[in-house]
Amino acid sequence: MPGNPSEREFKPLKIAVMTVSDSRTQDTDKSGDTLVKLLTDAGHALAEKRIVPDDIYQIRAATSQWIADDTINAVITT
């Protein structure tokens, strides 16, 4: 069956990961690290990983930068 997912060509994505937190650091960001591991283990590429304070304007700014970047295919937040 041509629509079978196992017969489709895998296309790796370039994914940006954002952790929204006022308390996490690069050393303590377990959820962000887990997402990076899962996406790279699945064959995708990490575009960027960033920790952003829980502030709507900073979240919007970071997300807007990634959306405007033609090389980034997806954004995951945690």
N, CA, C and O atoms as a Tripos MOL2 file, in Angstrom:
@<TRIPOS>MOLECULE
protein
  312   311    78     0     0
PROTEIN
NO_CHARGES

@<TRIPOS>ATOM
      1 N           0.8470   -1.1740    0.0000 N.3       1 MET1
      2 CA          0.0000    0.0000    0.0000 C.3       1 MET1
      3 C           0.8970    1.2420    0.0000 C.2       1 MET1
      4 O           1.6980    1.4020    0.9200 O.2       1 MET1
      5 N           0.7900    2.1270   -0.9990 N.am      2 PRO2
      6 CA          1.6780    3.2830   -1.1090 C.3       2 PRO2
      7 C           1.5310    4.2910    0.0260 C.2       2 PRO2
      8 O           2.4720    5.0380    0.2930 O.2       2 PRO2
      9 N           0.4010    4.3390    0.6920 N.am      3 GLY3
     10 CA          0.2050    5.2890    1.7810 C.3       3 GLY3
     11 C           0.7200    4.7950    3.1220 C.2       3 GLY3
     12 O           0.6080    5.4910    4.1310 O.2       3 GLY3
     13 N           1.2750    3.6150    3.1340 N.am      4 ASN4
     14 CA          1.7920    3.0200    4.3620 C.3       4 ASN4
     15 C           2.9740    3.8400    4.8670 C.2       4 ASN4
     16 O           3.9270    4.0660    4.1220 O.2       4 ASN4
     17 N           2.9270    4.2950    6.1420 N.am      5 PRO5
     18 CA          4.0230    5.1180    6.6710 C.3       5 PRO5
     19 C           5.3900    4.4590    6.5720 C.2       5 PRO5
     20 O           6.3940    5.1590    6.4450 O.2       5 PRO5
     21 N           5.4580    3.1350    6.6250 N.am      6 SER6
     22 CA          6.7550    2.4610    6.5420 C.3       6 SER6
     23 C           7.3680    2.5520    5.1460 C.2       6 SER6
     24 O           8.5630    2.3030    4.9840 O.2       6 SER6
     25 N           6.5760    2.9020    4.1430 N.am      7 GLU7
     26 CA          7.0730    3.0170    2.7760 C.3       7 GLU7
     27 C           7.4210    4.4530    2.3960 C.2       7 GLU7
     28 O           7.9500    4.6900    1.3100 O.2       7 GLU7
     29 N           7.1340    5.4100    3.2700 N.am      8 ARG8
     30 CA          7.4140    6.8100    2.9810 C.3       8 ARG8
     31 C           8.8780    7.1250    3.2510 C.2       8 ARG8
     32 O           9.4990    6.5320    4.1330 O.2       8 ARG8
     33 N           9.4180    8.0570    2.4910 N.am      9 GLU9
     34 CA         10.7950    8.5000    2.6850 C.3       9 GLU9
     35 C          10.8860    9.3600    3.9480 C.2       9 GLU9
     36 O          10.0840   10.2720    4.1470 O.2       9 GLU9
     37 N          11.8620    9.0610    4.7890 N.am     10 PHE10
     38 CA         12.0740    9.8590    5.9920 C.3      10 PHE10
     39 C          12.7190   11.1830    5.6170 C.2      10 PHE10
     40 O          13.7110   11.2140    4.8890 O.2      10 PHE10
     41 N          12.1600   12.2660    6.1110 N.am     11 LYS11
     42 CA         12.7080   13.5920    5.8730 C.3      11 LYS11
     43 C          13.0180   14.2210    7.2270 C.2      11 LYS11
     44 O          12.1040   14.6400    7.9380 O.2      11 LYS11
     45 N          14.2920   14.2910    7.5870 N.am     12 PRO12
     46 CA         14.6370   14.8690    8.8810 C.3      12 PRO12
     47 C          14.2940   16.3570    8.9390 C.2      12 PRO12
     48 O          14.4460   17.0820    7.9560 O.2      12 PRO12
     49 N          13.8360   16.7860   10.0890 N.am     13 LEU13
     50 CA         13.4880   18.1850   10.3080 C.3      13 LEU13
     51 C          14.5700   18.8590   11.1350 C.2      13 LEU13
     52 O          15.3000   18.2080   11.8810 O.2      13 LEU13
     53 N          14.6580   20.1600   10.9910 N.am     14 LYS14
     54 CA         15.5290   20.9710   11.8340 C.3      14 LYS14
     55 C          14.6080   21.6250   12.8630 C.2      14 LYS14
     56 O          13.7460   22.4310   12.5140 O.2      14 LYS14
     57 N          14.8010   21.2670   14.1400 N.am     15 ILE15
     58 CA         13.8450   21.6140   15.1880 C.3      15 ILE15
     59 C          14.5030   22.4880   16.2630 C.2      15 ILE15
     60 O          15.6200   22.2180   16.7060 O.2      15 ILE15
     61 N          13.7920   23.5290   16.6660 N.am     16 ALA16
     62 CA         14.2280   24.3930   17.7650 C.3      16 ALA16
     63 C          13.4490   23.9960   19.0240 C.2      16 ALA16
     64 O          12.2500   23.7270   18.9630 O.2      16 ALA16
     65 N          14.1520   23.9620   20.1700 N.am     17 VAL17
     66 CA         13.5390   23.5760   21.4400 C.3      17 VAL17
     67 C          13.6380   24.7430   22.4100 C.2      17 VAL17
     68 O          14.7220   25.2780   22.6470 O.2      17 VAL17
     69 N          12.4910   25.1350   22.9690 N.am     18 MET18
     70 CA         12.4420   26.2250   23.9380 C.3      18 MET18
     71 C          11.8950   25.7180   25.2720 C.2      18 MET18
     72 O          10.8090   25.1420   25.3330 O.2      18 MET18
     73 N          12.6570   25.9400   26.3260 N.am     19 THR19
     74 CA         12.1790   25.6780   27.6810 C.3      19 THR19
     75 C          11.7730   27.0180   28.2800 C.2      19 THR19
     76 O          12.5780   27.9470   28.3370 O.2      19 THR19
     77 N          10.5340   27.1160   28.7220 N.am     20 VAL20
     78 CA         10.0440   28.3330   29.3600 C.3      20 VAL20
     79 C          10.1480   28.1270   30.8730 C.2      20 VAL20
     80 O           9.4490   27.2960   31.4520 O.2      20 VAL20
     81 N          11.0330   28.9020   31.4940 N.am     21 SER21
     82 CA         11.2470   28.7340   32.9330 C.3      21 SER21
     83 C          12.0020   29.9240   33.5110 C.2      21 SER21
     84 O          12.8740   30.5050   32.8650 O.2      21 SER21
     85 N          11.6500   30.2660   34.7270 N.am     22 ASP22
     86 CA         12.3800   31.2920   35.4610 C.3      22 ASP22
     87 C          13.4730   30.6800   36.3300 C.2      22 ASP22
     88 O          14.3000   31.4030   36.8850 O.2      22 ASP22
     89 N          13.4830   29.3640   36.4510 N.am     23 SER23
     90 CA         14.4240   28.7320   37.3740 C.3      23 SER23
     91 C          15.4010   27.7550   36.7240 C.2      23 SER23
     92 O          16.4130   27.4120   37.3350 O.2      23 SER23
     93 N          15.1310   27.3090   35.5270 N.am     24 ARG24
     94 CA         16.0080   26.3320   34.8800 C.3      24 ARG24
     95 C          17.2540   27.0020   34.3120 C.2      24 ARG24
     96 O          17.2400   28.1670   33.9130 O.2      24 ARG24
     97 N          18.3360   26.2180   34.2910 N.am     25 THR25
     98 CA         19.5790   26.6200   33.6290 C.3      25 THR25
     99 C          19.9240   25.5280   32.6300 C.2      25 THR25
    100 O          19.2470   24.5020   32.5760 O.2      25 THR25
    101 N          20.9690   25.7370   31.8410 N.am     26 GLN26
    102 CA         21.3940   24.7010   30.8910 C.3      26 GLN26
    103 C          21.7200   23.4020   31.6310 C.2      26 GLN26
    104 O          21.5070   22.3140   31.0950 O.2      26 GLN26
    105 N          22.2340   23.5100   32.8530 N.am     27 ASP27
    106 CA         22.6030   22.3230   33.6250 C.3      27 ASP27
    107 C          21.4070   21.5980   34.2440 C.2      27 ASP27
    108 O          21.4870   20.3980   34.5100 O.2      27 ASP27
    109 N          20.2950   22.3130   34.4780 N.am     28 THR28
    110 CA         19.1490   21.7040   35.1640 C.3      28 THR28
    111 C          17.9270   21.5170   34.2660 C.2      28 THR28
    112 O          16.8590   21.1320   34.7420 O.2      28 THR28
    113 N          18.0800   21.7840   32.9850 N.am     29 ASP29
    114 CA         16.9510   21.7000   32.0510 C.3      29 ASP29
    115 C          16.7730   20.2660   31.5450 C.2      29 ASP29
    116 O          17.1250   19.9510   30.4080 O.2      29 ASP29
    117 N          16.2220   19.4040   32.4040 N.am     30 LYS30
    118 CA         16.0490   17.9960   32.0350 C.3      30 LYS30
    119 C          15.0290   17.7980   30.9260 C.2      30 LYS30
    120 O          15.2300   16.9560   30.0510 O.2      30 LYS30
    121 N          13.9320   18.5610   30.9420 N.am     31 SER31
    122 CA         12.9060   18.3710   29.9140 C.3      31 SER31
    123 C          13.4190   18.7980   28.5420 C.2      31 SER31
    124 O          13.1540   18.1260   27.5450 O.2      31 SER31
    125 N          14.1440   19.9000   28.4840 N.am     32 GLY32
    126 CA         14.7260   20.3270   27.2120 C.3      32 GLY32
    127 C          15.7480   19.3280   26.7040 C.2      32 GLY32
    128 O          15.7770   19.0130   25.5140 O.2      32 GLY32
    129 N          16.5910   18.8260   27.6050 N.am     33 ASP33
    130 CA         17.5900   17.8270   27.2220 C.3      33 ASP33
    131 C          16.9300   16.5480   26.7160 C.2      33 ASP33
    132 O          17.4040   15.9310   25.7620 O.2      33 ASP33
    133 N          15.8290   16.1550   27.3650 N.am     34 THR34
    134 CA         15.1050   14.9550   26.9250 C.3      34 THR34
    135 C          14.5440   15.1470   25.5180 C.2      34 THR34
    136 O          14.6470   14.2520   24.6790 O.2      34 THR34
    137 N          13.9570   16.3000   25.2610 N.am     35 LEU35
    138 CA         13.4210   16.5780   23.9190 C.3      35 LEU35
    139 C          14.5270   16.5400   22.8700 C.2      35 LEU35
    140 O          14.3460   15.9730   21.7930 O.2      35 LEU35
    141 N          15.6680   17.1420   23.1820 N.am     36 VAL36
    142 CA         16.7910   17.1380   22.2390 C.3      36 VAL36
    143 C          17.2360   15.7090   21.9600 C.2      36 VAL36
    144 O          17.4640   15.3450   20.8060 O.2      36 VAL36
    145 N          17.3610   14.9040   22.9980 N.am     37 LYS37
    146 CA         17.7820   13.5100   22.8180 C.3      37 LYS37
    147 C          16.7790   12.7450   21.9590 C.2      37 LYS37
    148 O          17.1690   12.0230   21.0410 O.2      37 LYS37
    149 N          15.4900   12.9020   22.2550 N.am     38 LEU38
    150 CA         14.4680   12.1920   21.4920 C.3      38 LEU38
    151 C          14.4570   12.5970   20.0280 C.2      38 LEU38
    152 O          14.3500   11.7420   19.1490 O.2      38 LEU38
    153 N          14.5670   13.8890   19.7550 N.am     39 LEU39
    154 CA         14.5030   14.3240   18.3610 C.3      39 LEU39
    155 C          15.7530   13.9280   17.5890 C.2      39 LEU39
    156 O          15.6610   13.5610   16.4170 O.2      39 LEU39
    157 N          16.9230   13.9950   18.2250 N.am     40 THR40
    158 CA         18.1450   13.5930   17.5190 C.3      40 THR40
    159 C          18.2140   12.0790   17.3590 C.2      40 THR40
    160 O          18.6830   11.5890   16.3320 O.2      40 THR40
    161 N          17.7500   11.3280   18.3650 N.am     41 ASP41
    162 CA         17.7000    9.8690   18.2380 C.3      41 ASP41
    163 C          16.7690    9.4360   17.1120 C.2      41 ASP41
    164 O          16.9750    8.3900   16.4970 O.2      41 ASP41
    165 N          15.7450   10.2430   16.8430 N.am     42 ALA42
    166 CA         14.7980    9.9390   15.7700 C.3      42 ALA42
    167 C          15.3210   10.3520   14.3960 C.2      42 ALA42
    168 O          14.6740   10.1050   13.3790 O.2      42 ALA42
    169 N          16.5070   10.9870   14.3730 N.am     43 GLY43
    170 CA         17.1030   11.3480   13.0890 C.3      43 GLY43
    171 C          16.9130   12.7970   12.6830 C.2      43 GLY43
    172 O          17.2960   13.1860   11.5800 O.2      43 GLY43
    173 N          16.3270   13.5980   13.5590 N.am     44 HIS44
    174 CA         16.1410   15.0150   13.2580 C.3      44 HIS44
    175 C          17.3470   15.8110   13.7500 C.2      44 HIS44
    176 O          18.1900   15.2780   14.4720 O.2      44 HIS44
    177 N          17.4300   17.0680   13.3680 N.am     45 ALA45
    178 CA         18.5520   17.9260   13.7570 C.3      45 ALA45
    179 C          18.0680   19.0220   14.7020 C.2      45 ALA45
    180 O          16.9780   19.5700   14.5380 O.2      45 ALA45
    181 N          18.8950   19.3220   15.6830 N.am     46 LEU46
    182 CA         18.5860   20.4260   16.5900 C.3      46 LEU46
    183 C          19.0350   21.7340   15.9470 C.2      46 LEU46
    184 O          20.2090   21.9030   15.6180 O.2      46 LEU46
    185 N          18.0990   22.6520   15.7710 N.am     47 ALA47
    186 CA         18.4290   23.9680   15.2220 C.3      47 ALA47
    187 C          19.0060   24.8430   16.3280 C.2      47 ALA47
    188 O          20.0240   25.5090   16.1420 O.2      47 ALA47
    189 N          18.3400   24.8310   17.4800 N.am     48 GLU48
    190 CA         18.7810   25.6210   18.6260 C.3      48 GLU48
    191 C          17.9820   25.1910   19.8430 C.2      48 GLU48
    192 O          16.8220   24.7960   19.7300 O.2      48 GLU48
    193 N          18.6100   25.2710   21.0000 N.am     49 LYS49
    194 CA         17.9240   25.0200   22.2710 C.3      49 LYS49
    195 C          18.1080   26.2690   23.1130 C.2      49 LYS49
    196 O          19.2210   26.7730   23.2690 O.2      49 LYS49
    197 N          17.0060   26.7590   23.6530 N.am     50 ARG50
    198 CA         17.0590   28.0140   24.3890 C.3      50 ARG50
    199 C          16.1550   27.9400   25.6170 C.2      50 ARG50
    200 O          15.0680   27.3630   25.5700 O.2      50 ARG50
    201 N          16.6220   28.5360   26.7170 N.am     51 ILE51
    202 CA         15.7950   28.6980   27.9100 C.3      51 ILE51
    203 C          15.3450   30.1540   27.9490 C.2      51 ILE51
    204 O          16.1580   31.0770   27.9100 O.2      51 ILE51
    205 N          14.0260   30.3350   28.0270 N.am     52 VAL52
    206 CA         13.4450   31.6710   27.9920 C.3      52 VAL52
    207 C          12.6600   31.8890   29.2870 C.2      52 VAL52
    208 O          11.9060   31.0100   29.7040 O.2      52 VAL52
    209 N          12.8280   33.0500   29.9270 N.am     53 PRO53
    210 CA         12.0390   33.3310   31.1370 C.3      53 PRO53
    211 C          10.5410   33.3090   30.8420 C.2      53 PRO53
    212 O          10.1150   33.5370   29.7100 O.2      53 PRO53
    213 N           9.7660   33.0350   31.8610 N.am     54 ASP54
    214 CA          8.3120   32.9690   31.7230 C.3      54 ASP54
    215 C           7.7490   34.3830   31.5940 C.2      54 ASP54
    216 O           7.1240   34.9140   32.5120 O.2      54 ASP54
    217 N           7.9890   34.9660   30.4380 N.am     55 ASP55
    218 CA          7.5710   36.3310   30.1290 C.3      55 ASP55
    219 C           7.0420   36.3290   28.6960 C.2      55 ASP55
    220 O           7.7730   35.9990   27.7620 O.2      55 ASP55
    221 N           5.7930   36.6920   28.5250 N.am     56 ILE56
    222 CA          5.1350   36.5940   27.2230 C.3      56 ILE56
    223 C           5.9220   37.2930   26.1090 C.2      56 ILE56
    224 O           5.9700   36.7950   24.9840 O.2      56 ILE56
    225 N           6.5300   38.4230   26.4050 N.am     57 TYR57
    226 CA          7.2460   39.1820   25.3780 C.3      57 TYR57
    227 C           8.5360   38.4800   24.9610 C.2      57 TYR57
    228 O           8.8910   38.4840   23.7820 O.2      57 TYR57
    229 N           9.2280   37.8860   25.9080 N.am     58 GLN58
    230 CA         10.4520   37.1530   25.5650 C.3      58 GLN58
    231 C          10.1360   35.8460   24.8380 C.2      58 GLN58
    232 O          10.8690   35.4300   23.9400 O.2      58 GLN58
    233 N           9.0440   35.2090   25.2350 N.am     59 ILE59
    234 CA          8.6130   33.9900   24.5380 C.3      59 ILE59
    235 C           8.2360   34.3200   23.1000 C.2      59 ILE59
    236 O           8.6380   33.6200   22.1710 O.2      59 ILE59
    237 N           7.4670   35.3850   22.9190 N.am     60 ARG60
    238 CA          7.0680   35.8090   21.5670 C.3      60 ARG60
    239 C           8.2760   36.1780   20.7180 C.2      60 ARG60
    240 O           8.3400   35.8250   19.5400 O.2      60 ARG60
    241 N           9.2300   36.8830   21.3080 N.am     61 ALA61
    242 CA         10.4140   37.3080   20.5510 C.3      61 ALA61
    243 C          11.2120   36.1040   20.0620 C.2      61 ALA61
    244 O          11.6040   36.0420   18.8970 O.2      61 ALA61
    245 N          11.4480   35.1550   20.9500 N.am     62 ALA62
    246 CA         12.2250   33.9730   20.5660 C.3      62 ALA62
    247 C          11.4800   33.1480   19.5230 C.2      62 ALA62
    248 O          12.0660   32.7010   18.5360 O.2      62 ALA62
    249 N          10.1820   32.9500   19.7500 N.am     63 THR63
    250 CA          9.3800   32.1800   18.7950 C.3      63 THR63
    251 C           9.3310   32.8760   17.4380 C.2      63 THR63
    252 O           9.4310   32.2190   16.4020 O.2      63 THR63
    253 N           9.1810   34.1740   17.4360 N.am     64 SER64
    254 CA          9.1380   34.9350   16.1810 C.3      64 SER64
    255 C          10.4330   34.8070   15.4010 C.2      64 SER64
    256 O          10.4100   34.6910   14.1760 O.2      64 SER64
    257 N          11.5610   34.8260   16.0970 N.am     65 GLN65
    258 CA         12.8600   34.6480   15.4220 C.3      65 GLN65
    259 C          12.9130   33.3000   14.7260 C.2      65 GLN65
    260 O          13.3420   33.1990   13.5770 O.2      65 GLN65
    261 N          12.4780   32.2740   15.4250 N.am     66 TRP66
    262 CA         12.5400   30.9360   14.8400 C.3      66 TRP66
    263 C          11.5500   30.7710   13.6930 C.2      66 TRP66
    264 O          11.8610   30.1200   12.6960 O.2      66 TRP66
    265 N          10.3720   31.3500   13.8250 N.am     67 ILE67
    266 CA          9.3790   31.2520   12.7540 C.3      67 ILE67
    267 C           9.8810   31.9470   11.4940 C.2      67 ILE67
    268 O           9.6210   31.4890   10.3810 O.2      67 ILE67
    269 N          10.5960   33.0450   11.6680 N.am     68 ALA68
    270 CA         11.1080   33.8000   10.5250 C.3      68 ALA68
    271 C          12.3210   33.1300    9.8750 C.2      68 ALA68
    272 O          12.6990   33.4900    8.7600 O.2      68 ALA68
    273 N          12.9190   32.1830   10.5420 N.am     69 ASP69
    274 CA         14.1040   31.4930   10.0340 C.3      69 ASP69
    275 C          13.6760   30.3570    9.1090 C.2      69 ASP69
    276 O          13.0980   29.3660    9.5580 O.2      69 ASP69
    277 N          13.9590   30.5030    7.8310 N.am     70 ASP70
    278 CA         13.5410   29.5080    6.8420 C.3      70 ASP70
    279 C          14.1970   28.1460    7.0310 C.2      70 ASP70
    280 O          13.7260   27.1540    6.4750 O.2      70 ASP70
    281 N          15.2770   28.0830    7.8100 N.am     71 THR71
    282 CA         15.9600   26.8040    7.9920 C.3      71 THR71
    283 C          15.3550   25.9790    9.1250 C.2      71 THR71
    284 O          15.6720   24.7970    9.2630 O.2      71 THR71
    285 N          14.4890   26.5840    9.9370 N.am     72 ILE72
    286 CA         13.8640   25.8650   11.0490 C.3      72 ILE72
    287 C          12.4840   25.3670   10.6180 C.2      72 ILE72
    288 O          11.6430   26.1410   10.1620 O.2      72 ILE72
    289 N          12.2710   24.0540   10.7720 N.am     73 ASN73
    290 CA         11.0240   23.4330   10.3330 C.3      73 ASN73
    291 C           9.9750   23.3000   11.4230 C.2      73 ASN73
    292 O           8.7830   23.2030   11.1310 O.2      73 ASN73
    293 N          10.4170   23.2940   12.6940 N.am     74 ALA74
    294 CA          9.4790   23.0940   13.7910 C.3      74 ALA74
    295 C          10.0210   23.7080   15.0650 C.2      74 ALA74
    296 O          11.2320   23.8500   15.2370 O.2      74 ALA74
    297 N           9.1080   24.0700   15.9570 N.am     75 VAL75
    298 CA          9.4610   24.6110   17.2560 C.3      75 VAL75
    299 C           8.7140   23.7860   18.3070 C.2      75 VAL75
    300 O           7.5040   23.5810   18.2070 O.2      75 VAL75
    301 N           9.4520   23.3200   19.3080 N.am     76 ILE76
    302 CA          8.8430   22.5780   20.4130 C.3      76 ILE76
    303 C           9.1000   23.3880   21.6880 C.2      76 ILE76
    304 O          10.2160   23.8490   21.9270 O.2      76 ILE76
    305 N           8.0600   23.5540   22.4960 N.am     77 THR77
    306 CA          8.2250   24.2660   23.7540 C.3      77 THR77
    307 C           7.8830   23.3300   24.9080 C.2      77 THR77
    308 O           7.0640   22.4200   24.7760 O.2      77 THR77
    309 N           8.5340   23.5810   26.0420 N.am     78 THR78
    310 CA          8.2490   22.8170   27.2420 C.3      78 THR78
    311 C           8.3190   23.7390   28.4350 C.2      78 THR78
    312 O           8.1090   23.3020   29.5660 O.2      78 THR78
@<TRIPOS>BOND
     1     1     2 1
     2     2     3 1
     3     3     4 2
     4     3     5 am
     5     5     6 1
     6     6     7 1
     7     7     8 2
     8     7     9 am
     9     9    10 1
    10    10    11 1
    11    11    12 2
    12    11    13 am
    13    13    14 1
    14    14    15 1
    15    15    16 2
    16    15    17 am
    17    17    18 1
    18    18    19 1
    19    19    20 2
    20    19    21 am
    21    21    22 1
    22    22    23 1
    23    23    24 2
    24    23    25 am
    25    25    26 1
    26    26    27 1
    27    27    28 2
    28    27    29 am
    29    29    30 1
    30    30    31 1
    31    31    32 2
    32    31    33 am
    33    33    34 1
    34    34    35 1
    35    35    36 2
    36    35    37 am
    37    37    38 1
    38    38    39 1
    39    39    40 2
    40    39    41 am
    41    41    42 1
    42    42    43 1
    43    43    44 2
    44    43    45 am
    45    45    46 1
    46    46    47 1
    47    47    48 2
    48    47    49 am
    49    49    50 1
    50    50    51 1
    51    51    52 2
    52    51    53 am
    53    53    54 1
    54    54    55 1
    55    55    56 2
    56    55    57 am
    57    57    58 1
    58    58    59 1
    59    59    60 2
    60    59    61 am
    61    61    62 1
    62    62    63 1
    63    63    64 2
    64    63    65 am
    65    65    66 1
    66    66    67 1
    67    67    68 2
    68    67    69 am
    69    69    70 1
    70    70    71 1
    71    71    72 2
    72    71    73 am
    73    73    74 1
    74    74    75 1
    75    75    76 2
    76    75    77 am
    77    77    78 1
    78    78    79 1
    79    79    80 2
    80    79    81 am
    81    81    82 1
    82    82    83 1
    83    83    84 2
    84    83    85 am
    85    85    86 1
    86    86    87 1
    87    87    88 2
    88    87    89 am
    89    89    90 1
    90    90    91 1
    91    91    92 2
    92    91    93 am
    93    93    94 1
    94    94    95 1
    95    95    96 2
    96    95    97 am
    97    97    98 1
    98    98    99 1
    99    99   100 2
   100    99   101 am
   101   101   102 1
   102   102   103 1
   103   103   104 2
   104   103   105 am
   105   105   106 1
   106   106   107 1
   107   107   108 2
   108   107   109 am
   109   109   110 1
   110   110   111 1
   111   111   112 2
   112   111   113 am
   113   113   114 1
   114   114   115 1
   115   115   116 2
   116   115   117 am
   117   117   118 1
   118   118   119 1
   119   119   120 2
   120   119   121 am
   121   121   122 1
   122   122   123 1
   123   123   124 2
   124   123   125 am
   125   125   126 1
   126   126   127 1
   127   127   128 2
   128   127   129 am
   129   129   130 1
   130   130   131 1
   131   131   132 2
   132   131   133 am
   133   133   134 1
   134   134   135 1
   135   135   136 2
   136   135   137 am
   137   137   138 1
   138   138   139 1
   139   139   140 2
   140   139   141 am
   141   141   142 1
   142   142   143 1
   143   143   144 2
   144   143   145 am
   145   145   146 1
   146   146   147 1
   147   147   148 2
   148   147   149 am
   149   149   150 1
   150   150   151 1
   151   151   152 2
   152   151   153 am
   153   153   154 1
   154   154   155 1
   155   155   156 2
   156   155   157 am
   157   157   158 1
   158   158   159 1
   159   159   160 2
   160   159   161 am
   161   161   162 1
   162   162   163 1
   163   163   164 2
   164   163   165 am
   165   165   166 1
   166   166   167 1
   167   167   168 2
   168   167   169 am
   169   169   170 1
   170   170   171 1
   171   171   172 2
   172   171   173 am
   173   173   174 1
   174   174   175 1
   175   175   176 2
   176   175   177 am
   177   177   178 1
   178   178   179 1
   179   179   180 2
   180   179   181 am
   181   181   182 1
   182   182   183 1
   183   183   184 2
   184   183   185 am
   185   185   186 1
   186   186   187 1
   187   187   188 2
   188   187   189 am
   189   189   190 1
   190   190   191 1
   191   191   192 2
   192   191   193 am
   193   193   194 1
   194   194   195 1
   195   195   196 2
   196   195   197 am
   197   197   198 1
   198   198   199 1
   199   199   200 2
   200   199   201 am
   201   201   202 1
   202   202   203 1
   203   203   204 2
   204   203   205 am
   205   205   206 1
   206   206   207 1
   207   207   208 2
   208   207   209 am
   209   209   210 1
   210   210   211 1
   211   211   212 2
   212   211   213 am
   213   213   214 1
   214   214   215 1
   215   215   216 2
   216   215   217 am
   217   217   218 1
   218   218   219 1
   219   219   220 2
   220   219   221 am
   221   221   222 1
   222   222   223 1
   223   223   224 2
   224   223   225 am
   225   225   226 1
   226   226   227 1
   227   227   228 2
   228   227   229 am
   229   229   230 1
   230   230   231 1
   231   231   232 2
   232   231   233 am
   233   233   234 1
   234   234   235 1
   235   235   236 2
   236   235   237 am
   237   237   238 1
   238   238   239 1
   239   239   240 2
   240   239   241 am
   241   241   242 1
   242   242   243 1
   243   243   244 2
   244   243   245 am
   245   245   246 1
   246   246   247 1
   247   247   248 2
   248   247   249 am
   249   249   250 1
   250   250   251 1
   251   251   252 2
   252   251   253 am
   253   253   254 1
   254   254   255 1
   255   255   256 2
   256   255   257 am
   257   257   258 1
   258   258   259 1
   259   259   260 2
   260   259   261 am
   261   261   262 1
   262   262   263 1
   263   263   264 2
   264   263   265 am
   265   265   266 1
   266   266   267 1
   267   267   268 2
   268   267   269 am
   269   269   270 1
   270   270   271 1
   271   271   272 2
   272   271   273 am
   273   273   274 1
   274   274   275 1
   275   275   276 2
   276   275   277 am
   277   277   278 1
   278   278   279 1
   279   279   280 2
   280   279   281 am
   281   281   282 1
   282   282   283 1
   283   283   284 2
   284   283   285 am
   285   285   286 1
   286   286   287 1
   287   287   288 2
   288   287   289 am
   289   289   290 1
   290   290   291 1
   291   291   292 2
   292   291   293 am
   293   293   294 1
   294   294   295 1
   295   295   296 2
   296   295   297 am
   297   297   298 1
   298   298   299 1
   299   299   300 2
   300   299   301 am
   301   301   302 1
   302   302   303 1
   303   303   304 2
   304   303   305 am
   305   305   306 1
   306   306   307 1
   307   307   308 2
   308   307   309 am
   309   309   310 1
   310   310   311 1
   311   311   312 2
@<TRIPOS>SUBSTRUCTURE
     1 MET1         2 RESIDUE 1 A MET
     2 PRO2         6 RESIDUE 1 A PRO
     3 GLY3        10 RESIDUE 1 A GLY
     4 ASN4        14 RESIDUE 1 A ASN
     5 PRO5        18 RESIDUE 1 A PRO
     6 SER6        22 RESIDUE 1 A SER
     7 GLU7        26 RESIDUE 1 A GLU
     8 ARG8        30 RESIDUE 1 A ARG
     9 GLU9        34 RESIDUE 1 A GLU
    10 PHE10       38 RESIDUE 1 A PHE
    11 LYS11       42 RESIDUE 1 A LYS
    12 PRO12       46 RESIDUE 1 A PRO
    13 LEU13       50 RESIDUE 1 A LEU
    14 LYS14       54 RESIDUE 1 A LYS
    15 ILE15       58 RESIDUE 1 A ILE
    16 ALA16       62 RESIDUE 1 A ALA
    17 VAL17       66 RESIDUE 1 A VAL
    18 MET18       70 RESIDUE 1 A MET
    19 THR19       74 RESIDUE 1 A THR
    20 VAL20       78 RESIDUE 1 A VAL
    21 SER21       82 RESIDUE 1 A SER
    22 ASP22       86 RESIDUE 1 A ASP
    23 SER23       90 RESIDUE 1 A SER
    24 ARG24       94 RESIDUE 1 A ARG
    25 THR25       98 RESIDUE 1 A THR
    26 GLN26      102 RESIDUE 1 A GLN
    27 ASP27      106 RESIDUE 1 A ASP
    28 THR28      110 RESIDUE 1 A THR
    29 ASP29      114 RESIDUE 1 A ASP
    30 LYS30      118 RESIDUE 1 A LYS
    31 SER31      122 RESIDUE 1 A SER
    32 GLY32      126 RESIDUE 1 A GLY
    33 ASP33      130 RESIDUE 1 A ASP
    34 THR34      134 RESIDUE 1 A THR
    35 LEU35      138 RESIDUE 1 A LEU
    36 VAL36      142 RESIDUE 1 A VAL
    37 LYS37      146 RESIDUE 1 A LYS
    38 LEU38      150 RESIDUE 1 A LEU
    39 LEU39      154 RESIDUE 1 A LEU
    40 THR40      158 RESIDUE 1 A THR
    41 ASP41      162 RESIDUE 1 A ASP
    42 ALA42      166 RESIDUE 1 A ALA
    43 GLY43      170 RESIDUE 1 A GLY
    44 HIS44      174 RESIDUE 1 A HIS
    45 ALA45      178 RESIDUE 1 A ALA
    46 LEU46      182 RESIDUE 1 A LEU
    47 ALA47      186 RESIDUE 1 A ALA
    48 GLU48      190 RESIDUE 1 A GLU
    49 LYS49      194 RESIDUE 1 A LYS
    50 ARG50      198 RESIDUE 1 A ARG
    51 ILE51      202 RESIDUE 1 A ILE
    52 VAL52      206 RESIDUE 1 A VAL
    53 PRO53      210 RESIDUE 1 A PRO
    54 ASP54      214 RESIDUE 1 A ASP
    55 ASP55      218 RESIDUE 1 A ASP
    56 ILE56      222 RESIDUE 1 A ILE
    57 TYR57      226 RESIDUE 1 A TYR
    58 GLN58      230 RESIDUE 1 A GLN
    59 ILE59      234 RESIDUE 1 A ILE
    60 ARG60      238 RESIDUE 1 A ARG
    61 ALA61      242 RESIDUE 1 A ALA
    62 ALA62      246 RESIDUE 1 A ALA
    63 THR63      250 RESIDUE 1 A THR
    64 SER64      254 RESIDUE 1 A SER
    65 GLN65      258 RESIDUE 1 A GLN
    66 TRP66      262 RESIDUE 1 A TRP
    67 ILE67      266 RESIDUE 1 A ILE
    68 ALA68      270 RESIDUE 1 A ALA
    69 ASP69      274 RESIDUE 1 A ASP
    70 ASP70      278 RESIDUE 1 A ASP
    71 THR71      282 RESIDUE 1 A THR
    72 ILE72      286 RESIDUE 1 A ILE
    73 ASN73      290 RESIDUE 1 A ASN
    74 ALA74      294 RESIDUE 1 A ALA
    75 VAL75      298 RESIDUE 1 A VAL
    76 ILE76      302 RESIDUE 1 A ILE
    77 THR77      306 RESIDUE 1 A THR
    78 THR78      310 RESIDUE 1 A THR
